[in-house]
Amino acid sequence: MTINNISDVDLVELSGFHAYRNPFLNETLNVNGNTYRVIDKAKIISSGLNAVTVLKVNKDTKLREIAVIYVGTDPASKQDVFTDLQLIGSDVPEQLKDAKIYFDQMEEKYGDISYVAGNSLGGALANSIAVQNQDVKSVTLNPAILPGELTPSSNLNVNSTNYFMEYDPLTNGEEALNLGDRIPGKVYRIGGGTPTGSLLLGANHTGYLEGDMKDQQVEVGTKGDVGYGFIRVGADEHIVTSIWTGESLHGRNSSRIELNADTINTLYQGIYDLVGNRLSLSSEYIGNSVSIVENERAKFEERVTNLKETFSTFVEDLTSSPVLKSITATGYLIEFELDSMRTMLTMAEDRFRSLNAFLNSPPAEIAEHVFKMDVSVESIFGEIHKKINEIESSFEDLVQHVTYIRDEKLPELFEGGTDFIYDAVVGELASHYEIINQNNGLLSQQIMSFGTSVSDTAASLFDRELSLADSIKSKVNQVQDIGKIKKVEKSRLLNSRYLPNGLSIKEKVLEEGTETFIQTIWQLIIPPLSAIKSVLSVFGHSLTLLIQTIRFINVQATSSLPAKLVGLFSNFDEQINELISITLTPLEQLQNMVEGLEEGTQQLLTNFPDLIDRFKPYIDTALFNISKYQDVRLYNLSSNTILEEMILLFSDIINQLSHQKAVSVEALVEESEQVVENLKLFHSQVERGTIF
């Protein structure tokens, strides 16, 4: 059933990989099991044209297929870059004119050429040939647009097939600028590549990585980590072709074939080789996703603990006060500070009491001239003691609330999901993947059973053909009916109620959790901080007044002394000054302590609201490691692409089988329809792990 032509799959690989390697003349290229020989090369420096002409090597030398492959943009070539810029206009650039001249030269040298191909700028060159030669087929990968002058008014007579890769920056940009009508012929989107920055201008555009063809894979994760693996990126692997004819199935079914023992056997081989290998790769991707999710689930306590520790560190960094940093622990430094403040206050109180007593018992010679005052020490210092108690109570509330938020409210950030479980994001994915894992096994089993049915049908058709041959020889009707193949029970995949909104569950849990976290901060942290700040302010003001009062005692006590008693007063004055000094020392130390606490508290008040924005990325990571979450999505995207391709392949199988009337073949149609039904369901389930 092999049709001797050059397939789209081969042309894409030749364009996106081999052409960029600058193959030498007469070099042999191995492409998807086919062999091509470079029979000519072109490099026109003035315009920048670069092209190779290849001959498909066949055992039958009478079958001669040649293709001209135009090389895409070389960023180091000024002519290429200039040509790219010119394409947006109407006039035909020199490089496109040279491409036509070279094609004509190749036809003159080798006869009719049926194929041209190219990637990027090479795609525009190939398409320019197709619009001027309706009998030439152009196959391009992520092509540049044609200039306005060459853009056909209708695509009906243009034999051009353009494959756009999903993450290609060029074609996505062309469509965003509404330049899609400058791409002639048919356009089909295919998989390949990944939505990662490292491939943005590399494999996502050319379809291939540099290096060897066998190394067309992208590393996911870090070697040694759970879920570490590779994703295949070769563009040609994502062009779905008929199992029988090799024709591209993008846009249409394959040409009708005759079903017989050979063609059914071809289907059997395709099921076990092509389908089996692709689904095995899809299963590998899913398996890596499952491993990542299970690893995250196993690390739940670690993720919570890390988040708590990060919260404590962030809170400590909000203030420069070493004392206030202890609010994330037991507040022991605050207790120590308050006890020290009480000690200072008691010391000052005792000394002030001594000062008060001394002032009220001066020497007899000056007693009648000294301003007597009897200060109520208890009333003054009692009020200050009360302030310390108020501060202590507010700090106890603050420490309690910080501890409560860290130990109780932070774990609540993880809650939610369909079953409202304690580890919402990871748990939701784990529950979904438990079902996907089971369905993956059921689907693989169903497809292998389908392969067995195909094998049985092939054997039945072979027996029928033998009996037909015997009948012709003996001229006696010995033709056997094709037996009905044993009906395979319909394999029903499990439904999943998880991830109804895809991977956006993480964003939902994050936003809801962050909002709750913000409210908790404002309800439990800001009020006690405000109370502490207020009490400290009043406390500091009271201390300032007390210190000022004591400093003026000397003046008040001696303001009425007559001049003749000044000498007698000197000794009295020295004693007063000494008592005042030792009274002020602990009060001034206490004042410094209060100022330090007040400054630190103000820092907490100012900075706590900013903690939310700084802390949010850490919540995000704790819910599910950000890079690992992206890795799960990458694997899911790649698995889903393969499933889409298998749906396309089986749709063509159904189309071919449904035109046959044999009972056994009808059974295959029914089975293949069941396979497609389950593929679509499975695809939709895996797809949930790709949508944000």
C-alpha positions in Angstrom: 0.0 0.0 0.0 3.0 2.3 0.1 2.5 5.1 -2.4 5.8 6.2 -3.9 5.9 9.9 -3.2 7.5 12.2 -0.7 5.4 12.5 2.4 4.6 15.7 4.3 6.4 14.0 7.3 9.6 13.7 5.3 9.4 17.2 3.8 8.9 18.8 7.3 11.9 17.0 8.7 14.0 17.9 5.6 13.0 21.6 6.0 13.2 22.0 9.8 16.2 19.8 10.5 18.4 18.6 7.6 18.4 21.8 5.6 19.9 23.8 8.5 22.7 21.3 8.8 24.1 22.4 5.5 24.5 18.9 4.0 27.2 18.4 1.5 26.7 17.4 -2.1 25.9 13.7 -2.6 25.4 13.3 1.2 22.8 10.6 2.1 20.1 11.7 4.5 18.0 9.2 6.5 14.5 10.5 7.0 11.8 8.4 8.8 13.1 5.2 7.3 13.5 6.7 3.8 16.8 7.7 2.1 17.4 10.9 0.3 20.5 12.0 -1.6 21.6 15.7 -2.0 21.9 16.1 -5.7 22.3 19.9 -5.9 22.9 22.9 -3.7 22.5 26.7 -4.2 23.9 29.6 -2.3 23.5 33.0 -3.8 25.3 35.5 -1.7 23.7 38.6 -3.3 20.2 37.7 -2.3 20.9 35.3 0.5 19.2 32.3 -1.2 20.2 29.0 0.3 18.6 25.7 -1.0 19.3 22.0 -1.4 17.7 19.6 -3.9 17.2 16.0 -2.8 16.4 12.8 -4.6 14.4 10.1 -2.9 16.3 6.9 -3.3 14.1 4.0 -4.4 14.8 0.4 -5.3 12.9 0.9 -8.5 15.1 3.4 -10.3 12.2 4.3 -12.6 10.4 6.0 -9.7 12.1 9.3 -9.4 10.9 11.9 -6.9 12.8 15.1 -6.3 12.2 18.0 -3.9 13.7 21.4 -3.6 14.2 22.4 0.1 14.6 26.1 0.8 16.6 26.9 3.9 15.0 29.3 6.4 16.3 32.5 7.9 19.9 32.6 9.0 20.0 35.4 11.7 23.7 36.0 10.8 22.7 36.8 7.2 21.9 40.4 6.5 20.2 39.4 3.2 17.9 37.0 5.0 16.9 39.5 7.6 16.4 42.2 4.9 14.2 39.7 2.9 12.1 39.0 6.0 11.5 42.7 6.5 10.6 43.1 2.8 7.9 40.4 2.9 5.5 42.7 4.8 5.3 44.9 1.7 3.9 44.2 -1.8 7.0 43.9 -3.9 8.7 40.6 -4.5 12.2 40.5 -2.8 15.2 39.4 -4.8 15.6 36.2 -2.8 12.1 35.0 -3.9 13.0 35.8 -7.5 16.2 33.8 -7.2 14.2 30.9 -5.6 12.0 30.7 -8.7 15.1 30.9 -11.0 16.8 28.1 -9.0 13.6 25.9 -9.2 13.4 26.4 -13.0 17.0 25.4 -13.3 16.4 22.2 -11.3 13.4 21.3 -13.5 15.5 22.0 -16.6 18.2 19.7 -15.2 16.2 16.9 -13.7 12.7 17.2 -15.3 9.4 17.9 -13.5 9.8 18.5 -9.8 6.7 17.8 -7.7 7.7 19.1 -4.3 9.1 22.1 -2.6 9.4 22.7 1.1 10.8 25.0 3.7 10.7 26.4 7.2 10.4 30.1 8.2 11.7 32.2 5.3 12.2 28.9 3.5 8.5 28.3 3.8 7.8 31.6 2.0 10.2 30.7 -0.7 8.5 27.3 -1.2 5.0 28.8 -1.2 6.1 31.4 -3.8 6.9 28.5 -6.1 3.6 26.8 -5.5 1.5 29.9 -6.3 3.3 30.2 -9.6 3.3 26.4 -10.4 -0.1 24.7 -9.7 1.3 21.3 -10.3 4.0 21.7 -7.6 3.1 20.8 -4.0 4.6 23.0 -1.3 4.9 21.7 2.3 6.0 24.3 4.9 6.6 24.4 8.6 6.0 27.7 10.4 6.3 29.7 7.1 6.8 33.4 6.7 4.2 35.3 4.8 4.3 36.0 1.0 4.6 39.6 -0.2 1.4 41.2 -1.4 2.2 40.8 -5.1 2.4 37.0 -4.8 -0.5 36.5 -2.5 -3.2 34.6 -4.5 -6.8 36.0 -4.4 -8.0 32.4 -3.9 -6.5 29.3 -2.4 -8.5 26.9 -4.5 -5.8 26.2 -7.0 -2.8 26.4 -4.6 -1.3 23.1 -3.7 0.3 24.2 -0.4 0.1 22.6 3.0 1.4 24.7 5.9 1.9 23.3 9.3 1.8 25.8 12.2 3.3 24.6 15.5 1.3 25.6 18.5 4.1 27.6 20.2 5.8 29.1 17.1 6.4 32.8 17.7 6.4 33.7 13.9 3.1 32.2 12.8 1.4 33.3 16.1 2.6 36.8 15.4 1.4 36.7 11.8 -2.1 35.7 12.9 -2.1 38.3 15.6 -1.4 40.9 13.0 -4.2 39.6 10.8 -1.7 38.5 8.1 -3.0 34.9 7.9 -4.3 35.6 4.4 -0.7 36.0 3.2 -0.2 32.3 3.8 -1.4 30.4 0.6 -3.1 27.0 0.7 -4.2 25.0 3.7 -3.1 25.7 7.3 -3.0 23.0 10.0 -1.9 23.3 13.6 0.2 20.6 15.0 1.9 19.8 18.3 5.6 19.7 19.0 7.7 22.1 21.0 6.9 23.3 24.5 5.7 26.7 26.0 9.0 27.4 27.6 11.3 30.4 27.0 14.4 28.3 26.2 12.7 27.0 23.0 11.1 30.3 22.0 13.3 31.0 19.0 14.7 27.4 18.7 12.7 24.2 18.3 9.4 26.0 18.7 10.1 27.6 15.3 12.3 25.3 13.4 10.5 22.2 14.8 13.8 20.7 15.9 16.7 21.1 18.3 20.2 21.4 17.1 22.3 18.3 17.3 21.5 14.7 16.4 18.0 13.6 15.3 17.8 11.0 18.0 18.2 13.8 20.6 15.0 15.7 19.8 13.8 16.0 23.3 13.6 18.6 26.0 14.6 18.0 29.6 11.9 18.5 32.2 12.9 19.0 35.8 16.2 18.4 37.4 18.1 15.2 37.1 17.7 13.1 40.2 14.4 14.7 41.1 11.1 12.9 41.1 9.3 13.4 37.8 12.5 14.2 35.9 12.2 13.2 32.2 12.1 14.3 28.6 9.5 15.5 26.1 9.9 14.8 22.4 9.8 17.9 20.2 10.4 16.8 16.6 7.8 18.4 14.4 7.4 15.5 12.0 6.3 13.2 14.9 3.2 15.3 15.2 2.0 15.0 11.6 -0.6 12.3 11.6 -0.6 10.1 8.6 -2.7 7.2 7.3 -1.6 3.8 8.5 -2.1 2.5 5.0 -1.2 5.3 2.5 1.1 7.6 4.5 -1.1 10.6 3.5 -1.4 13.4 6.0 -4.8 13.2 7.8 -4.9 16.9 8.8 -7.9 18.3 7.0 -9.2 15.1 5.3 -9.3 11.3 5.5 -7.0 9.2 3.5 -7.7 7.9 0.0 -10.0 4.9 -0.1 -8.3 1.5 0.1 -9.4 -2.0 -0.6 -9.6 -4.1 2.6 -8.1 -7.5 2.3 -5.8 -9.7 4.4 -2.8 -7.5 3.6 -4.4 -4.2 4.4 -5.9 -5.5 7.6 -2.5 -6.9 8.6 -1.1 -3.4 7.9 -3.6 -2.0 10.3 -2.6 -4.6 12.9 1.0 -3.7 12.6 0.1 0.0 12.9 -1.8 -0.6 16.1 1.0 -2.4 17.7 3.8 -0.3 16.4 2.7 3.3 15.8 -0.3 3.5 18.1 1.4 1.4 20.8 4.6 3.5 20.8 2.7 6.8 20.8 0.4 5.8 23.6 3.4 4.4 25.5 5.0 7.8 25.3 1.7 9.5 26.4 1.6 7.1 29.4 5.2 7.9 30.2 4.3 11.6 30.4 1.3 10.9 32.5 3.4 8.7 34.8 5.9 11.5 35.3 3.0 13.9 36.2 1.6 11.3 38.7 5.1 10.9 40.3 5.4 14.7 40.8 1.9 14.9 42.3 2.5 11.9 44.7 5.9 13.4 45.8 4.2 16.7 46.6 1.5 14.9 48.5 4.1 13.0 50.6 5.8 16.3 51.5 2.7 18.0 52.9 4.0 18.3 56.4 7.3 19.6 55.1 5.6 22.2 52.9 3.5 23.4 55.9 6.5 23.5 58.2 8.5 25.5 55.6 5.7 28.0 55.2 5.5 28.5 59.0 9.2 29.0 59.3 9.1 31.5 56.4 6.3 33.4 58.0 8.3 33.6 61.3 11.3 34.9 59.4 9.3 37.5 57.5 7.6 38.8 60.7 11.0 39.0 62.4 12.3 41.0 59.5 9.5 43.6 59.8 11.2 45.3 62.8 14.8 46.2 63.7 14.0 45.7 67.4 15.6 42.5 68.7 13.1 42.4 71.5 10.1 42.5 69.2 11.5 39.8 66.9 10.6 37.4 69.7 6.8 37.7 69.0 7.2 34.8 66.6 8.4 32.6 69.5 7.1 32.8 73.1 7.7 36.5 73.4 10.4 35.7 76.1 12.5 38.7 75.2 9.5 41.0 75.6 8.8 39.5 79.0 12.5 40.0 79.9 12.3 43.6 78.7 9.1 44.3 80.6 10.6 42.8 83.8 13.7 45.0 83.3 11.4 48.0 82.9 9.6 47.1 86.2 13.0 46.8 87.9 14.1 50.2 86.6 10.8 51.8 87.6 10.9 50.3 91.1 14.5 51.5 91.5 13.5 55.0 90.5 10.5 54.9 92.8 12.6 53.9 95.8 15.1 56.7 95.1 12.4 59.2 94.4 10.8 58.3 97.8 14.2 59.0 99.4 14.5 62.3 97.6 11.0 63.2 98.7 11.8 62.4 102.3 15.0 64.4 102.2 13.2 67.5 100.8 10.7 67.4 103.6 13.4 67.3 106.4 16.0 70.0 105.6 18.5 71.3 108.2 17.0 73.5 111.0 18.9 76.5 109.9 17.3 76.6 106.5 14.0 74.7 107.1 11.9 77.8 107.3 13.3 79.1 104.0 13.1 75.8 101.9 10.0 75.2 99.7 8.5 72.1 101.1 6.7 69.6 99.0 5.3 66.2 99.8 4.8 64.4 96.5 2.5 61.3 96.4 5.1 58.8 95.1 2.6 56.0 94.9 0.1 57.8 92.8 2.8 58.9 90.2 4.5 55.6 89.9 1.4 53.5 90.4 0.0 54.9 87.1 3.2 54.1 85.3 3.2 50.6 86.7 -0.3 50.2 85.3 0.9 51.2 81.9 3.6 48.5 81.9 0.8 46.0 82.8 -1.3 47.2 79.9 1.7 46.9 77.6 2.3 43.4 78.9 -1.3 42.4 78.3 -1.3 43.7 74.7 2.0 42.0 73.9 0.6 38.7 75.3 -2.3 39.1 72.9 0.0 39.9 70.0 2.2 36.9 70.7 -0.8 34.7 71.0 -2.3 35.9 67.7 1.0 35.6 65.8 1.3 32.0 67.1 -2.3 31.3 66.2 -1.9 32.6 62.7 1.3 30.6 62.2 0.1 27.3 63.7 -3.6 27.4 62.9 -4.4 29.8 60.1 -1.5 29.0 57.8 -2.5 25.3 57.5 -6.0 26.5 56.6 -4.6 28.1 53.5 -4.1 24.6 52.0 -7.8 23.6 52.5 -10.4 23.5 49.7 -11.0 21.6 46.5 -13.9 19.4 45.4 -13.8 17.3 48.6 -12.6 20.3 50.8 -9.5 18.4 51.9 -6.6 19.7 54.0 -4.2 19.7 51.0 -6.5 21.1 48.3 -4.3 21.6 45.3 -2.2 18.5 45.6 -5.1 16.4 46.8 -7.3 17.5 43.9 -4.6 16.5 41.4 -3.9 13.3 43.2 -7.5 12.3 43.2 -7.8 13.2 39.5 -4.7 11.2 38.6 -5.8 8.1 40.5 -8.7 8.0 38.0 -6.5 8.9 35.0 -4.1 6.2 35.9 -6.9 3.6 36.0 -8.3 5.0 32.7 -4.9 4.9 31.1 -4.7 1.2 31.8 -8.2 0.6 30.6 -7.6 2.5 27.4 -4.4 0.7 26.6 -6.0 -2.6 27.3 -8.9 -1.7 25.0 -6.6 -0.7 22.1 -4.6 -3.9 22.5 -7.8 -5.9 22.4 -8.8 -4.0 19.2 -5.4 -5.0 17.8 -6.2 -8.6 18.6 -9.6 -8.3 16.8 -7.8 -6.8 13.8 -5.4 -9.8 13.8 -8.3 -12.2 14.0 -10.0 -10.4 11.1 -6.8 -10.5 9.0 -6.6 -14.3 9.6 -10.2 -14.7 8.6 -9.8 -12.7 5.5 -6.7 -14.7 4.6 -8.6 -17.9 5.0 -11.4 -16.6 2.8 -8.9 -15.5 0.1 -7.4 -19.0 0.1 -10.7 -20.7 -0.2 -11.6 -18.3 -3.1 -8.4 -19.3 -4.8 -9.2 -23.0 -4.3 -12.7 -22.4 -5.7 -11.3 -20.8 -8.9 -8.9 -23.7 -9.4 -11.5 -26.4 -8.8 -14.4 -24.5 -10.3 -16.4 -25.5 -7.2 -17.7 -22.9 -4.8 -15.6 -23.4 -1.6 -15.6 -19.8 -0.5 -15.9 -19.4 3.2 -17.8 -16.7 4.8 -15.8 -14.3 7.0 -16.5 -15.4 10.5 -17.9 -13.0 13.0 -15.1 -11.9 15.4 -15.8 -12.4 19.0 -17.3 -9.2 20.3 -15.2 -7.4 22.9 -17.0 -6.0 25.9 -17.1 -2.2 25.8 -14.5 -0.8 28.1 -16.0 2.0 30.1 -13.6 4.7 31.5 -14.2 6.1 34.9 -15.5 9.7 35.2 -13.6 12.2 37.2 -15.3 15.0 39.1 -12.0 16.6 40.0 -10.3 19.6 38.5 -13.6 20.9 37.0 -11.8 24.2 36.3 -8.4 22.7 35.5 -5.2 23.9 37.0 -6.9 27.2 38.0 -7.7 25.5 41.3 -4.3 26.6 42.5 -5.0 30.2 41.7 -8.4 29.9 43.3 -7.1 28.4 46.5 -4.2 30.9 46.5 -6.4 34.0 46.1 -9.1 32.8 48.6 -6.4 31.9 51.1 -4.5 35.1 50.7 -7.7 37.1 51.1 -8.5 35.2 54.4 -4.9 35.8 55.5 -5.2 39.5 54.9 -8.4 39.7 56.9 -6.7 37.7 59.7 -3.8 40.1 59.9 -6.1 43.1 60.1 -8.3 41.4 62.7 -5.7 39.8 65.0 -2.4 41.7 64.4 -3.1 45.3 63.7 -5.4 46.0 66.8 -3.0 44.8 69.5 -0.1 46.6 67.7 -2.1 49.8 67.7 -3.0 49.4 71.3 0.7 48.8 72.2 1.7 51.8 70.2 -0.9 54.0 72.0 0.1 52.8 75.5 3.8 53.2 74.8 3.2 56.7 73.6 1.3 57.6 76.7 3.9 55.8 78.8 6.7 57.7 77.2 4.9 61.0 77.7 4.4 60.3 81.4 8.0 59.4 81.8 9.1 62.7 80.1 6.9 64.7 82.4 8.2 62.9 85.5 11.8 63.4 84.5 11.2 67.1 83.8 9.5 67.5 87.2 12.4 65.9 89.1 14.9 68.1 87.2 13.1 71.2 88.4 13.0 70.1 92.1 16.3 71.7 93.0 15.1 75.1 91.7 11.7 74.8 93.4 13.2 73.7 96.7 15.7 76.6 97.0 14.0 79.5 95.2 13.3 81.5 98.5 16.7 81.1 100.2 18.2 84.5 101.5 21.8 85.3 100.4 23.2 84.9 103.9 22.2 81.1 103.8 23.7 80.3 100.5 26.8 78.8 102.0 24.8 76.6 104.3 22.7 75.5 101.3 25.7 74.3 99.3 26.0 71.0 101.1 22.2 70.6 101.0 22.2 71.3 97.3 24.9 68.7 96.6 22.9 66.1 98.4 19.7 67.0 96.5 21.6 66.9 93.2 23.0 63.4 94.0 19.6 62.1 94.9 18.1 63.6 91.8 20.8 62.1 89.6 20.4 58.5 91.0 16.7 58.9 90.6 16.9 60.0 87.0 19.3 57.3 85.9 16.8 54.4 85.9 14.1 56.6 84.6 16.2 57.7 81.6 17.1 54.1 80.9 13.5 53.2 81.1 12.7 56.1 78.7 15.2 54.7 76.2 13.6 51.2 76.5 10.2 52.6 75.8 11.4 54.6 72.8 13.0 51.5 71.4 9.8 49.5 71.8 7.7 52.3 70.4 9.9 52.6 67.3 9.9 48.8 66.8 6.1 48.7 67.2 5.7 51.4 64.6 7.8 49.4 62.2 5.6 46.4 62.7 2.5 48.6 62.1 3.9 50.1 59.0 5.4 46.9 57.5 2.9 44.2 58.4 0.5 45.1 55.5 3.4 44.8 53.1 4.1 41.3 54.3 1.2 40.0 52.4 2.5 40.7 48.9 6.0 39.5 49.8 4.7 36.3 51.4 2.2 35.4 48.7 4.8 33.7 46.4 5.8 31.5 49.3 2.2 30.5 49.8 2.0 29.7 46.1 5.1 27.5 46.3 3.8 25.7 49.4 0.5 24.9 47.8 2.4 23.1 45.0 6.0 23.8 44.1 5.7 26.4 41.2 8.2 24.8 38.9 6.9 21.3 39.6 3.4 22.5 38.8 4.6 23.8 35.5 6.3 20.5 34.9 3.0 18.6 35.4 1.4 21.0 32.9 4.2 20.4 30.4 3.8 16.6 30.6 0.0 16.9 30.4 0.2 19.2 27.3 2.5 16.7 25.5 0.3 13.7 26.5 -2.8 15.5 25.3 -1.2 16.3 22.0 -0.6 12.6 21.4 -4.2 11.8 22.4 -5.5 14.4 19.9 -3.3 12.7 17.2 -4.6 9.3 18.1 -8.2 10.5 17.8 -7.4 11.8 14.3 -5.8 8.5 13.4 -8.7 6.3 14.6 -11.2 8.6 12.9 -9.5 7.7 9.6 -9.5 4.0 10.5 -13.2 4.2 11.1 -13.7 5.9 7.8 -11.9 3.2 5.9 -13.5 0.3 7.8 -17.0 1.7 7.6 -17.2 1.3 3.9 -16.7 -2.5 4.1 -19.7 -4.8 4.4 -18.2 -7.9 6.0 -19.6 -8.8 9.4 -16.2 -9.1 11.1 -15.2 -5.7 9.7 -18.4 -4.1 11.0 -17.4 -5.4 14.4 -14.1 -3.6 14.0 -15.9 -0.4 13.2 -17.9 -0.7 16.4 -14.8 -1.4 18.4 -12.9 1.5 16.8 -15.8 3.8 17.5 -15.6 2.8 21.2 -11.9 3.5 21.1 -12.4 7.0 19.8 -15.2 7.6 22.3 -12.8 6.7 25.2 -9.9 8.5 23.6 -12.0 11.7 23.6 -13.1 11.2 27.2 -9.5 10.5 28.3 -8.3 13.5 26.3 -10.8 15.8 28.1 -9.6 14.4 31.5 -5.9 14.9 30.7 -6.7 18.3 29.3 -7.9 19.5 32.6 -4.3 19.3 33.8 -3.3 21.9 31.1 -5.9 24.6 31.5 -5.2 27.7 33.7 
